Amino acid sequence: MPPRQAPRGRKPAGPYKRNTVILTVRMQPARKVAIAKLAKRLNHSTAQEVQDAIKHWLYRHEPSRKHVDRLLQAVNRLVLHIEQNTRRKWTEDPFTALAAMHGMQTLLWRLGTPFPRGDVPVPPAIEETAARLPPDAAERYREVSGVAETAAGYAMTLRDQDNDSAPGMQFFDESGDVQVMRDLATGGDKAGAPRRRKPVKR
């Protein structure tokens, strides 16, 4: 039996277009009320908010991201626990933020590969990217902190994109790290601000 087609109606109140398939589900009343409140706050329809929730849930449970999701769940519990103890948000209090940072380091140590003493080998993929960079930026990118700064810039760009672009998109093409490191080395278009890249679909 072919899927039911959604009848034509008003323009979608949210980022998702071409919604042609109907999905009928049952849920607890409290869940429906909570979704409706969130949709109203974000100026979306309830259907749009449900679709967004499903999209993020599927993204979160892709097998290739399982190890990352495990860390994210642990970080979530960690930061909430620290904020309960300090009674302050990490975004507003330096003590709370530093406690969260040190806690994340501990989680990485216990959940992942133990940190070795001394220098660590540079992954081949990092060497390949560094080979396409100017000398100063290449040297910086071969350092752990250089890769971390590039990833932080990427994450901040993701944060600034609208909901329609994430998470099913990437914001740099295969040469994106090269451009980011060049921007970090030169200051980008503005001091301290890497140039924005147009979204590139996967």
Contact map, one row per residue, 1 for C-alpha under 8 A:
1110000000000000000000000000000000000000000000000000000000000000000000000000000000000000000000000000000000000000000000000000000000000000000000000000000000000000000000000000000000000000000000000000000000
1111000000000000000000000000000000000000000000000000000000000000000000000000000000000000000000000000000000000000000000000000000000000000000000000000000000000000000000000000000000000000000000000000000000
1111100000000000000011000000000000000000000000000000000000000000000000000000000000000000000000000000000000000000000000000000000000000000000000000000000000000000000000000000000000000000000000000000000000
0111110000000000000011000000000000000000000000000000000000000000000000000000000000000000000000000000000000000000000000000000000000000000000000000000000000000000000000000000000000000000000000000000000000
0011111000000000000111000000000000000000000000000000000000000000000000000000000000000000000000000000000000000000000000000000000000000000000000000000000000000000000000000000000000000000000000000000000000
0001111100000000001111000000000000000000000000000000000000000000000000000000000000000000000000000000000000000000000000000000000000000000000000000000000000000000000000000000000000000000000000000000000000
0000111110000000000100000000000000000000000000000000000000000000000000000000000000000000000000000000000000000000000000000000000000000000000000000000000000000000000000000000000000000000000000000000000000
0000011111000000000000000000000000000000000000000000000000000000000000000000000000000000000000000000000000000000000000000000000000000000000000000000000000000000000000000000000000000000000000000000000000
0000001111100000000000000000000000000000000000000000000000000000000000000000000000000000000000000000000000000000000000000000000000000000000000000000000000000000000000000000000000000000000000000000000000
0000000111110000000000000000000000000000000000000000000000000000000000000000000000000000000000000000000000000000000000000000000000000000000000000000000000000000000000000000000000000000000000000000000000
0000000011111000000000000000000000000000000000000000000000000000000000000000000000000000000000000000000000000000000000000000000000000000000000000000000000000000000000000000000000000000000000000000000000
0000000001111111100000000000000000000000000010010000000000000000000000000000000000000000000000000000000000000000000000000000000000000000000000000000000000000000000000000000000000000000000000000000000000
0000000000111110000000000000000000000000001110010000000000000000000000000000000000000000000000000000000000000000000000000000000000000000000000000000000000000000000000000000000000000000000000000000000000
0000000000011111000000000000000000000000001110010000000000000000000000000000000000000000000000000000000000000000000000000000000000000000000000000000000000000000000000000000000000000000000000000000000000
0000000000011111100000000000000000000000000000010000000000000000000000000000000000000000000000000000000000000000000000000000000000000000000000000000000000000000001100000000000000000000000000000000000000
0000000000010111111000000000000000000000000000010000000000000000000000000000000000000000000000000000000000000000000000000000000000000000000000000000000000000000000100000000000000000000000000000000000000
0000000000010011111000000000000000000000000000000000000000000000000000000000000000000000000000000000000000000000000000000000000000000000000000000000000000000000000000000000000000000000000000000000000000
0000000000000001111100000000000000000000000000000000000000000000000000000000000000000000000000000000000000000000000000000000000000000000000000000000000000000000000000000000000000000000000000000000000000
0000010000000001111110000000000000000000000000000000000000000000000000000000000000000000000000000000000000000000000000000000000000000000000000000000000000000000000000000000000000000000000000000000000000
0000111000000000011111000000000000000000000000000000000000000000000000000000000000000000000000000000000000000000000000000000000000000000000000000000000000000000000000000000000000000000000000000000000000
0011110000000000001111100000000000000000000000000000000000000000000000000000000000000000000000000000000000000000000000000000000000000000000000000000000000000000000000000000000000000000000000000000000000
0011110000000000000111110000000000000000000000000000000000000000000000000000000000000000000000000000000000000000000000000000000000000000000000000000000000000000000000000000000000000000000000000000000000
0000000000000000000011111000000000000000000000000000000000000000000000000000000000000000000000000000000000000000000000000000000000000000000000000000000000000000000000000000000000000000000000000000000000
0000000000000000000001111100000000000000000000000000000000000000000000000000000000000000000000000000000000000000000000000000000000000000000000000000000000000000000000000000000000000000000000000000000000
0000000000000000000000111110000000000000000000000000000000000000000000000000000000000000000000000000000000000000000000000000000000000000000000000000000000000000000000000000000000000000000000000000000000
0000000000000000000000011111000000000000000000000000000000000000000000000000000000000000000000000000000000000000000000000000000000000000000000000000000000000000000000000000000000000000000000000000000000
0000000000000000000000001111101100000000000000000000000000000000000000000000000000000000000000000000000000000000000000000000000000000000000000000000000000000000000000000000000000000000000000000000000000
0000000000000000000000000111111100000000000000000000000000000000000000000000000000000000000000000000000000000000000000000000000000000000000000000000000000000000000000000000000000000000000000000000000000
0000000000000000000000000011111110000000000000000000000000000000000000000000000000000000000000000000000000000000000000000000000000000000000000000000000000000000000000000000000000000000000000000000000000
0000000000000000000000000001111111000000000000000000000000000000000000000000000000000000000000000000000000000000000000000000000000000000000000000000000000000000000000000000000000000000000000000000000000
0000000000000000000000000011111111100000000000000000000000000000000000000000000000000000000000000000000000000000000000000000000000000000000000000000000000000000000000000000000000000000000000000000000000
0000000000000000000000000011111111110000000000000000000000000000000000000000000000000000000000000000000000000000000000000000000000000000000000000000000000000000000000000000000000000000000000000000000000
0000000000000000000000000000111111111000000000000000000000000000000000000000000000000000000000000000000000000000000000000000000000000000000000000000000000000000000000000000000000000000000000000000000000
0000000000000000000000000000011111111100000000000000000000000000000000000000000000000000000000000000000000000000000000000000000000000000000000000000000000000000000000000000000000000000000000000000000000
0000000000000000000000000000001111111110000001001100000000000000000000000000000000000000000000000000000000000000000000000000000000000000000000000000000000000000000000000000000000000000000000000000000000
0000000000000000000000000000000111111111000011000000000000000000000000000000000000000000000000000000000000000000000000000000000000000000000000000000000000000000000000000000000000000000000000000000000000
0000000000000000000000000000000011111111100000000000000000000000000000000000000000000000000000000000000000000000000000000000000000000000000000000000000000000000000000000000000000000000000000000000000000
0000000000000000000000000000000001111111110000001000000000000000000000000000000000000000000000000000000000000000000000000000000000000000000000000000000000000000000000000000000000000000000000000000000000
0000000000000000000000000000000000111111111111011000000000000000000000000000000000000000000000000000000000000000000000000000000000000000000000000000000000000000000000000000000000000000000000000000000000
0000000000000000000000000000000000011111111111000000000000000000000000000000000000000000000000000000000000000000000000000000000000000000000000000000000000000000000000000000000000000000000000000000000000
0000000000000000000000000000000000001111111100000000000000000000000000000000000000000000000000000000000000000000000000000000000000000000000000000000000000000000000000000000000000000000000000000000000000
0000000000000000000000000000000000000111111100000000000000000000000000000000000000000000000000000000000000000000000000000000000000000000000000000000000000000000000000000000000000000000000000000000000000
0000000000001100000000000000000000000011111110000000000000000000000000000000000000000000000000000000000000000000000000000000000000000000000000000000000000000000000000000000000000000000000000000000000000
0000000000001100000000000000000000000011111111011000000000000000000000000000000000000000000000000000000000000000000000000000000000000000000000000000000000000000000000000000000000000000000000000000000000
0000000000011100000000000000000000010011001111111000000000000000000000000000000000000000000000000000000000000000000000000000000000000000000000000000000000000000000000000000000000000000000000000000000000
0000000000000000000000000000000000110011000111111100000000000000000000000000000000000000000000000000000000000000000000000000000000000000000000000000000000000000000000000000000000000000000000000000000000
0000000000000000000000000000000000000000000011111110000000000000000000000000000000000000000000000000000000000000000000000000000000000000000000000000000000000000000000000000000000000000000000000000000000
0000000000011111000000000000000000000010000111111111000000000000000000000000000000000000000000000000000000000000000000000000000000000000000000000000000000000000000000000000000000000000000000000000000000
0000000000000000000000000000000000100110000111111111100000000000000000000000000000000000000000000000000000000000000000000000000000000000000000000000000000000000000000000000000000000000000000000000000000
0000000000000000000000000000000000100000000001111111110000000000000000000000000000000000000000000000000000000000000000000000000000000000000000000000000000000000000000000000000000000000000000000000000000
0000000000000000000000000000000000000000000000111111111000000000000000000000000000000000000000000000000000000000000000000000000000000000000000000000000000000000000000000000000000000000000000000000000000
0000000000000000000000000000000000000000000000011111111100000000000000000000000000000000000000000000000000000000000000000000000000000000000000000000000000000000000000000000000000000000000000000000000000
0000000000000000000000000000000000000000000000001111111110000000000000000000000000000000000000000000000000000000000000000000000000000000000000000000000000000000000000000000000000000000000000000000000000
0000000000000000000000000000000000000000000000000111111111000000000000000000000000000000000000000000000000000000000000000000000000000000000000000000000000000000000000000000000000000000000000000000000000
0000000000000000000000000000000000000000000000000011111111100000000000000000000000000000000000000000000000000000000000000000000000000000000000000000000000000000000000000000000000000000000000000000000000
0000000000000000000000000000000000000000000000000001111111110000000000000000000000000000000000000000000000000000000000000000000000000000000000000000000000000000000000100000000000000000000000000000000000
0000000000000000000000000000000000000000000000000000111111111000000000000000000000000000000000000000000000000000000000000000000000000000000000000000000000000000000000000000000000000000000000000000000000
0000000000000000000000000000000000000000000000000000011111111100000000000000000000000000000000000000000000000000000000000000000000000000000000000000000000000000000000000000000000000000000000000000000000
0000000000000000000000000000000000000000000000000000001111111100000000000000000000000000000000000000000000000000000000000000000000000000000000000000000000000000000000110000000000000000000000000000000000
0000000000000000000000000000000000000000000000000000000111111100110010000000000000000000000000000000000000000000000000000000000000000000000000000000000000000000000000000000000000000000000000000000000000
0000000000000000000000000000000000000000000000000000000011111110110010000000000000000000000000000000000000000000000000000000000000000000000000000000000000000000000000000000000000000000000000000000000000
0000000000000000000000000000000000000000000000000000000001111111110000000000000000000000000000000000000000000000000000000000000000000000000000000000000000000000000000000000000000000000000000000000000000
0000000000000000000000000000000000000000000000000000000000001111110000000000000000000000000000000000000000000000000000000000000000000000000000000000000000000000000000000000000000000000000000000000000000
0000000000000000000000000000000000000000000000000000000000000111111000000000000000000000000000000000000000000000000000000000000000000000000000000000000000000000000000000000000000000000000000000000000000
0000000000000000000000000000000000000000000000000000000000011111111110000000000000000000000000000000000000000000000000000000000000000000000000000000000000000000000000000000000000000000000000000000000000
0000000000000000000000000000000000000000000000000000000000011111111111000000000000000000000000000000000000000000000000000000000000000000000000000000000000000000000000000000000000000000000000000000000000
0000000000000000000000000000000000000000000000000000000000000001111111100000000000000000000000000000000000000000000000000000000000000000000000000000000000000000000000000000000000000000000000000000000000
0000000000000000000000000000000000000000000000000000000000000000111111110000000000000000000000000000000000000000000000000000000000000000000000000000000000000000000000000000000000000000000000000000000000
0000000000000000000000000000000000000000000000000000000000011000111111111000000000000000000000000000000000000000000000000000000000000000000000000000000000000000000000000000000000000000000000000000000000
0000000000000000000000000000000000000000000000000000000000000000011111111100000000000000000000000000000000000000000000000000000000000000000000000000000000000000000000000000000000000000000000000000000000
0000000000000000000000000000000000000000000000000000000000000000001111111110000000000000000000000000000000110010000000000000000000000000000000000000000000000000000000000000000000000000000000000000000000
0000000000000000000000000000000000000000000000000000000000000000000111111111000000000000000000000000000000000000000000000000000000000000000000000000000000000000000000000000000000000000000000000000000000
0000000000000000000000000000000000000000000000000000000000000000000011111111100000000000000000000000000000000000000000000000000000000000000000000000000000000000000000000000000000000000000000000000000000
0000000000000000000000000000000000000000000000000000000000000000000001111111110000000000000000000000000000100000000000000000000000000000000000000000000000000000000000000000000000000000000000000000000000
0000000000000000000000000000000000000000000000000000000000000000000000111111111000000000000000000000000100100000000000000000000000000000000000000000000000000000000000000000000000000000000000000000000000
0000000000000000000000000000000000000000000000000000000000000000000000011111111100000000000000000000000000000000000000000000000000000000000000000000000000000000000000000000000000000000000000000000000000
0000000000000000000000000000000000000000000000000000000000000000000000001111111110000000000000000000000000000000000000000000000000000000000000000000000000000000000000000000000000000000000000000000000000
0000000000000000000000000000000000000000000000000000000000000000000000000111111111000000000000000001001100000000000000000000000000000000000000000000000000000000000000000000000000000000000000000000000000
0000000000000000000000000000000000000000000000000000000000000000000000000011111111100000010000000001000000000000000000000000000000000000000000000000000000000000000000000000000000000000000000000000000000
0000000000000000000000000000000000000000000000000000000000000000000000000001111111110000000000000000000000000000000000000000000000000000000000000000000000000000000000000000000000000000000000000000000000
0000000000000000000000000000000000000000000000000000000000000000000000000000111111111000000000000000000000000000000000000000000000000000000000000000000000000000000000000000000000000000000000000000000000
0000000000000000000000000000000000000000000000000000000000000000000000000000011111111100000000010011000000000000000000000000000000000000000000000000000000000000000000000000000000000000000000000000000000
0000000000000000000000000000000000000000000000000000000000000000000000000000001111111111110000010000000000000000000000000000000000000000000000000000000000000000000000000000000000000000000000000000000000
0000000000000000000000000000000000000000000000000000000000000000000000000000000111111111000000000000000000000000000000000000000000000000000000000000000000000000000000000000000000000000000000000000000000
0000000000000000000000000000000000000000000000000000000000000000000000000000000011111110000000000000000000000000000000000000000000000000000000000000000000000000000000000000000000000000000000000000000000
0000000000000000000000000000000000000000000000000000000000000000000000000000000001111111000000010000000000000000000000000000000000000000000000000000000000000000000000000000000000000000000000000000000000
0000000000000000000000000000000000000000000000000000000000000000000000000000000000111111100000000000000000000000000000000000000000000000000000000000000000000000000000000000000000000000000000000000000000
0000000000000000000000000000000000000000000000000000000000000000000000000000000000110111110110010000000000000000000000000000000000000000000000000000000000000000000000000000000000000000000000000000000000
0000000000000000000000000000000000000000000000000000000000000000000000000000000000100011111110011000000000000000000000000000000000000000000000000000000000000000000000000000000000000000000000000000000000
0000000000000000000000000000000000000000000000000000000000000000000000000000001000100001111111111001000000000000000000000000000000000000000000000000000000000000000000000000000000000000000000000000000000
0000000000000000000000000000000000000000000000000000000000000000000000000000000000000000111111001000000000000000000000000000000000000000000000000000000000000000000000000000000000000000000000000000000000
0000000000000000000000000000000000000000000000000000000000000000000000000000000000000001111111000000000000000000000000000000000000000000000000000000000000000000000000000000000000000000000000000000000000
0000000000000000000000000000000000000000000000000000000000000000000000000000000000000001111111111000000000000000000000000000000000000000000000000000000000000000000000000000000000000000000000000000000000
0000000000000000000000000000000000000000000000000000000000000000000000000000000000000000011111111100000000000000000000000000000000000000000000000000000000000000000000000000000000000000000000000000000000
0000000000000000000000000000000000000000000000000000000000000000000000000000000000000000010011111110000000000000000000000000000000000000000000000000000000000000000000000000000000000000000000000000000000
0000000000000000000000000000000000000000000000000000000000000000000000000000000001100101110011111111000000000000000000000000000000000000000000000000000000000000000000000000000000000000000000000000000000
0000000000000000000000000000000000000000000000000000000000000000000000000000000000000000111011111111100000000000000000000000000000000000000000000000000000000000000000000000000000000000000000000000000000
0000000000000000000000000000000000000000000000000000000000000000000000000000000000000000000001111111110000000000000000000000000000000000000000000000000000000000000000000000000000000000000000000000000000
0000000000000000000000000000000000000000000000000000000000000000000000000000000001000000000000111111111000000000000000000000000000000000000000000000000000000000000000000000000000000000000000000000000000
0000000000000000000000000000000000000000000000000000000000000000000000000000011001000000010000011111111100000000000000000000000000000000000000000000000000000000000000000000000000000000000000000000000000
0000000000000000000000000000000000000000000000000000000000000000000000000000000000000000000000001111111110000000000000000000000000000000000000000000000000000000000000000000000000000000000000000000000000
0000000000000000000000000000000000000000000000000000000000000000000000000000000000000000000000000111111111000000000000000000000000000000000000000000000000000000000000000000000000000000000000000000000000
0000000000000000000000000000000000000000000000000000000000000000000000000000010000000000000000000011111111100000000000000000000000000000000000000000000000000000000000000000000000000000000000000000000000
0000000000000000000000000000000000000000000000000000000000000000000000000010010000000000000000000001111111110000000000000000000000000000000000000000000000000000000000000000000000000000000000000000000000
0000000000000000000000000000000000000000000000000000000000000000000000000000000000000000000000000000111111111000000000000000000000000000000000000000000000000000000000000000000000000000000000000000000000
0000000000000000000000000000000000000000000000000000000000000000000000000000000000000000000000000000011111111100000000000000000000000000000000000000000000000000000000000000000000000000000000000000000000
0000000000000000000000000000000000000000000000000000000000000000000000100110000000000000000000000000001111111111000000000000000000000000000000000000000000000000000000000000000000000000000000000000000000
0000000000000000000000000000000000000000000000000000000000000000000000100000000000000000000000000000000111111111100000000000000000000000000000000000000000000000000000000000000000000000000000000000000000
0000000000000000000000000000000000000000000000000000000000000000000000000000000000000000000000000000000011111111111000000000000000000000000000000000000000000000000000000000000000000000000000000000000000
0000000000000000000000000000000000000000000000000000000000000000000000000000000000000000000000000000000001111111110000000000000000000000000000000000000000000000000000000000000000000000000000000000000000
0000000000000000000000000000000000000000000000000000000000000000000000100000000000000000000000000000000000111111100000000000000000000000000000000000000000000000000000000000000000000000000000000000000000
0000000000000000000000000000000000000000000000000000000000000000000000000000000000000000000000000000000000111111110000000000000000000000000000000000000000000000000000000000000000000000000000000000000000
0000000000000000000000000000000000000000000000000000000000000000000000000000000000000000000000000000000000011111111000000000000000000000000000000000000000000000000000000000000000000000000000000000000000
0000000000000000000000000000000000000000000000000000000000000000000000000000000000000000000000000000000000001101111100000000000000000000000000000000000000000000000000000000000000000000000000000000000000
0000000000000000000000000000000000000000000000000000000000000000000000000000000000000000000000000000000000001000111110000000000000000000000000000000000000000000000000000000000000000000000000000000000000
0000000000000000000000000000000000000000000000000000000000000000000000000000000000000000000000000000000000000000011111110000000000000000000000000000000000000000000000000000000000000000000000000000000000
0000000000000000000000000000000000000000000000000000000000000000000000000000000000000000000000000000000000000000001111100000000000000000000000000000000000000000000000000000000000000000000000000000000000
0000000000000000000000000000000000000000000000000000000000000000000000000000000000000000000000000000000000000000000111110000000000000000000000000000000000000000000000000000000000000000000000000000000000
0000000000000000000000000000000000000000000000000000000000000000000000000000000000000000000000000000000000000000000111111000000000000000000000000000000000000000000000000000000000000000000000000000000000
0000000000000000000000000000000000000000000000000000000000000000000000000000000000000000000000000000000000000000000101111100000000000000000000000000000000000000000000000000000000000000000000000000000000
0000000000000000000000000000000000000000000000000000000000000000000000000000000000000000000000000000000000000000000000111110000000000000000000000000000000000000000000000000000000000000000000000000000000
0000000000000000000000000000000000000000000000000000000000000000000000000000000000000000000000000000000000000000000000011111011000000000000001100000000000000000000000000000000000000000000000000000000000
0000000000000000000000000000000000000000000000000000000000000000000000000000000000000000000000000000000000000000000000001111111000000000000000000000000000000000000000000000000000000000000000000000000000
0000000000000000000000000000000000000000000000000000000000000000000000000000000000000000000000000000000000000000000000000111111100000000000000000000000000000000000000000000000000000000000000000000000000
0000000000000000000000000000000000000000000000000000000000000000000000000000000000000000000000000000000000000000000000000011111110000000000000000000000000000000000000000000000000000000000000000000000000
0000000000000000000000000000000000000000000000000000000000000000000000000000000000000000000000000000000000000000000000000111111111000000000011000000000000000000000000000000000000000000000000000000000000
0000000000000000000000000000000000000000000000000000000000000000000000000000000000000000000000000000000000000000000000000111111111100000000001000000000000000000000000000000000000000000000000000000000000
0000000000000000000000000000000000000000000000000000000000000000000000000000000000000000000000000000000000000000000000000001111111110000000000000000000000000000000000000000000000000000000000000000000000
0000000000000000000000000000000000000000000000000000000000000000000000000000000000000000000000000000000000000000000000000000111111111000000000000000000000000000000000000000001011000000000000000000000000
0000000000000000000000000000000000000000000000000000000000000000000000000000000000000000000000000000000000000000000000000000011111111000111011000000000000000000000000000000000001000000000000000000000000
0000000000000000000000000000000000000000000000000000000000000000000000000000000000000000000000000000000000000000000000000000001111111000010000000000000000000000000000000000000000000000000000000000000000
0000000000000000000000000000000000000000000000000000000000000000000000000000000000000000000000000000000000000000000000000000000111111100010000000000000000000000000000000000000001000000000000000000000000
0000000000000000000000000000000000000000000000000000000000000000000000000000000000000000000000000000000000000000000000000000000011111110110000000000000000000000000000000000000001001100000000000000000000
0000000000000000000000000000000000000000000000000000000000000000000000000000000000000000000000000000000000000000000000000000000000011111110000000000000000000000000000000000000000000100000000000000000000
0000000000000000000000000000000000000000000000000000000000000000000000000000000000000000000000000000000000000000000000000000000000001111111000000000000000000000000000000000000000000000000000000000000000
0000000000000000000000000000000000000000000000000000000000000000000000000000000000000000000000000000000000000000000000000000000000000111111100000000000000000000000000000000000000000000100000000000000000
0000000000000000000000000000000000000000000000000000000000000000000000000000000000000000000000000000000000000000000000000000000001001111111110000000000000000000000000000000000000001100100000000000000000
0000000000000000000000000000000000000000000000000000000000000000000000000000000000000000000000000000000000000000000000000000000001111111111111000000000000000000000000000000000000000000000000000000000000
0000000000000000000000000000000000000000000000000000000000000000000000000000000000000000000000000000000000000000000000000000000001000011111111100000000000000000000000000000000000000000000000000000000000
0000000000000000000000000000000000000000000000000000000000000000000000000000000000000000000000000000000000000000000000000000000000000001111111101100000000000000000000000000000000000000000000000000000000
0000000000000000000000000000000000000000000000000000000000000000000000000000000000000000000000000000000000000000000000000000010001000000111111111110000000000000000000000000000000001000000000000000000000
0000000000000000000000000000000000000000000000000000000000000000000000000000000000000000000000000000000000000000000000000100011001000000011111110110000000000000000000000000000000000000000000000000000000
0000000000000000000000000000000000000000000000000000000000000000000000000000000000000000000000000000000000000000000000000100000000000000001111111110000000000000000000000000000000000000000000000000000000
0000000000000000000000000000000000000000000000000000000000000000000000000000000000000000000000000000000000000000000000000000000000000000000011111111000000000000000000000000000000000000000000000000000000
0000000000000000000000000000000000000000000000000000000000000000000000000000000000000000000000000000000000000000000000000000000000000000000110111111100000000000000000000000000000000000000000000000000000
0000000000000000000000000000000000000000000000000000000000000000000000000000000000000000000000000000000000000000000000000000000000000000000111111111110000000000000000000000000000000000000000000000000000
0000000000000000000000000000000000000000000000000000000000000000000000000000000000000000000000000000000000000000000000000000000000000000000011111111111000000000000000000000000000000000000000000000000000
0000000000000000000000000000000000000000000000000000000000000000000000000000000000000000000000000000000000000000000000000000000000000000000000011111111100000000000000000000000000000000000000000000000000
0000000000000000000000000000000000000000000000000000000000000000000000000000000000000000000000000000000000000000000000000000000000000000000000001111111110000000000000000000000000000000000000000000000000
0000000000000000000000000000000000000000000000000000000000000000000000000000000000000000000000000000000000000000000000000000000000000000000000000111111111000000000000000000000010011000000000000000000000
0000000000000000000000000000000000000000000000000000000000000000000000000000000000000000000000000000000000000000000000000000000000000000000000000011111111100000000000000000000000000000000000000000000000
0000000000000000000000000000000000000000000000000000000000000000000000000000000000000000000000000000000000000000000000000000000000000000000000000001111111110000000000000000000000000000000000000000000000
0000000000000000000000000000000000000000000000000000000000000000000000000000000000000000000000000000000000000000000000000000000000000000000000000000111111111000000000000000000000010000000000000100000000
0000000000000000000000000000000000000000000000000000000000000000000000000000000000000000000000000000000000000000000000000000000000000000000000000000011111111100000000000010000000000000000000000000000000
0000000000000000000000000000000000000000000000000000000000000000000000000000000000000000000000000000000000000000000000000000000000000000000000000000001111111110000000000000000000000000000000000000000000
0000000000000000000000000000000000000000000000000000000000000000000000000000000000000000000000000000000000000000000000000000000000000000000000000000000111111111000000000000000000000000000000000000000000
0000000000000000000000000000000000000000000000000000000000000000000000000000000000000000000000000000000000000000000000000000000000000000000000000000000011111111100000000010000000000000000000000001000000
0000000000000000000000000000000000000000000000000000000000000000000000000000000000000000000000000000000000000000000000000000000000000000000000000000000001111111100001000010000000000000000000000000000000
0000000000000000000000000000000000000000000000000000000000000000000000000000000000000000000000000000000000000000000000000000000000000000000000000000000000111111110000000000000000000000000000000000000000
0000000000000000000000000000000000000000000000000000000000000000000000000000000000000000000000000000000000000000000000000000000000000000000000000000000000011111110000000000000000000000000000000000000000
0000000000000000000000000000000000000000000000000000000000000000000000000000000000000000000000000000000000000000000000000000000000000000000000000000000000001111111011000000000000000000000000000000000000
0000000000000000000000000000000000000000000000000000000000000000000000000000000000000000000000000000000000000000000000000000000000000000000000000000000000000011111111000000000000000000000000000000000000
0000000000000010000000000000000000000000000000000000000000000000000000000000000000000000000000000000000000000000000000000000000000000000000000000000000000000000111111000000000000000000000000000000000000
0000000000000011000000000000000000000000000000000000000000000000000000000000000000000000000000000000000000000000000000000000000000000000000000000000000000000000011111000000000000000000000000000000000000
0000000000000000000000000000000000000000000000000000000000000000000000000000000000000000000000000000000000000000000000000000000000000000000000000000000000000000111111111000000000000000000000000000001000
0000000000000000000000000000000000000000000000000000000000000000000000000000000000000000000000000000000000000000000000000000000000000000000000000000000000000100111111111100000000000000000000000000000000
0000000000000000000000000000000000000000000000000000000100100000000000000000000000000000000000000000000000000000000000000000000000000000000000000000000000000000000011111100000000000000000000000000000000
0000000000000000000000000000000000000000000000000000000000100000000000000000000000000000000000000000000000000000000000000000000000000000000000000000000000000000000011111100000000000000000000000000000011
0000000000000000000000000000000000000000000000000000000000000000000000000000000000000000000000000000000000000000000000000000000000000000000000000000000000000000000011111110000000000000000000000000001111
0000000000000000000000000000000000000000000000000000000000000000000000000000000000000000000000000000000000000000000000000000000000000000000000000000000000000000000001111111100000000000000000000000001111
0000000000000000000000000000000000000000000000000000000000000000000000000000000000000000000000000000000000000000000000000000000000000000000000000000000001001100000000001111100000000000000000000000111100
0000000000000000000000000000000000000000000000000000000000000000000000000000000000000000000000000000000000000000000000000000000000000000000000000000000000000000000000000111111110000000000000000000111100
0000000000000000000000000000000000000000000000000000000000000000000000000000000000000000000000000000000000000000000000000000000000000000000000000000000000000000000000000111111100000000000000000000000100
0000000000000000000000000000000000000000000000000000000000000000000000000000000000000000000000000000000000000000000000000000000000000000000000000000000000000000000000000001111110000000000000000000000000
0000000000000000000000000000000000000000000000000000000000000000000000000000000000000000000000000000000000000000000000000000000010000000000000000000000000000000000000000001111111100000000000000000000000
0000000000000000000000000000000000000000000000000000000000000000000000000000000000000000000000000000000000000000000000000000000000000000000000000000000000000000000000000001111111110000000000000000000000
0000000000000000000000000000000000000000000000000000000000000000000000000000000000000000000000000000000000000000000000000000000010000000000000000000010000000000000000000001011111111000000000000000000000
0000000000000000000000000000000000000000000000000000000000000000000000000000000000000000000000000000000000000000000000000000000011011000000000000000000000000000000000000000001111111100000000000000000000
0000000000000000000000000000000000000000000000000000000000000000000000000000000000000000000000000000000000000000000000000000000000000000000000000000000000000000000000000000001111111110000000000000000000
0000000000000000000000000000000000000000000000000000000000000000000000000000000000000000000000000000000000000000000000000000000000000000000000000000010010000000000000000000000111111111000000000110000000
0000000000000000000000000000000000000000000000000000000000000000000000000000000000000000000000000000000000000000000000000000000000001000100010000000010000000000000000000000000011111111100000000000000000
0000000000000000000000000000000000000000000000000000000000000000000000000000000000000000000000000000000000000000000000000000000000001100100000000000000000000000000000000000000001111111110100000000000000
0000000000000000000000000000000000000000000000000000000000000000000000000000000000000000000000000000000000000000000000000000000000000000000000000000000000000000000000000000000000111111111110001110000000
0000000000000000000000000000000000000000000000000000000000000000000000000000000000000000000000000000000000000000000000000000000000000000000000000000000000000000000000000000000000011111111100011100000000
0000000000000000000000000000000000000000000000000000000000000000000000000000000000000000000000000000000000000000000000000000000000000001100000000000000000000000000000000000000000001111111100000000000000
0000000000000000000000000000000000000000000000000000000000000000000000000000000000000000000000000000000000000000000000000000000000000000000000000000000000000000000000000000000000000111111100000000000000
0000000000000000000000000000000000000000000000000000000000000000000000000000000000000000000000000000000000000000000000000000000000000000000000000000000000000000000000000000000000000011111111111100000000
0000000000000000000000000000000000000000000000000000000000000000000000000000000000000000000000000000000000000000000000000000000000000000000000000000000000000000000000000000000000000111111111111110000000
0000000000000000000000000000000000000000000000000000000000000000000000000000000000000000000000000000000000000000000000000000000000000000000000000000000000000000000000000000000000000010001111101110000000
0000000000000000000000000000000000000000000000000000000000000000000000000000000000000000000000000000000000000000000000000000000000000000000000000000000000000000000000000000000000000000001111111110000000
0000000000000000000000000000000000000000000000000000000000000000000000000000000000000000000000000000000000000000000000000000000000000000000000000000000000000000000000000000000000000000001111111000000000
0000000000000000000000000000000000000000000000000000000000000000000000000000000000000000000000000000000000000000000000000000000000000000000000000000000000000000000000000000000000000001001101111100000000
0000000000000000000000000000000000000000000000000000000000000000000000000000000000000000000000000000000000000000000000000000000000000000000000000000000000000000000000000000000000000011001111111110000000
0000000000000000000000000000000000000000000000000000000000000000000000000000000000000000000000000000000000000000000000000000000000000000000000000000000010000000000000000000000000010011001111011111000000
0000000000000000000000000000000000000000000000000000000000000000000000000000000000000000000000000000000000000000000000000000000000000000000000000000000000000000000000000000000000010010000111001111100000
0000000000000000000000000000000000000000000000000000000000000000000000000000000000000000000000000000000000000000000000000000000000000000000000000000000000001000000000000000000000000000000000000111110000
0000000000000000000000000000000000000000000000000000000000000000000000000000000000000000000000000000000000000000000000000000000000000000000000000000000000000000000000000011000000000000000000000011111000
0000000000000000000000000000000000000000000000000000000000000000000000000000000000000000000000000000000000000000000000000000000000000000000000000000000000000000000000000011000000000000000000000001111100
0000000000000000000000000000000000000000000000000000000000000000000000000000000000000000000000000000000000000000000000000000000000000000000000000000000000000000000010001111000000000000000000000000111110
0000000000000000000000000000000000000000000000000000000000000000000000000000000000000000000000000000000000000000000000000000000000000000000000000000000000000000000000001111100000000000000000000000011111
0000000000000000000000000000000000000000000000000000000000000000000000000000000000000000000000000000000000000000000000000000000000000000000000000000000000000000000000011100000000000000000000000000001111
0000000000000000000000000000000000000000000000000000000000000000000000000000000000000000000000000000000000000000000000000000000000000000000000000000000000000000000000011100000000000000000000000000000111
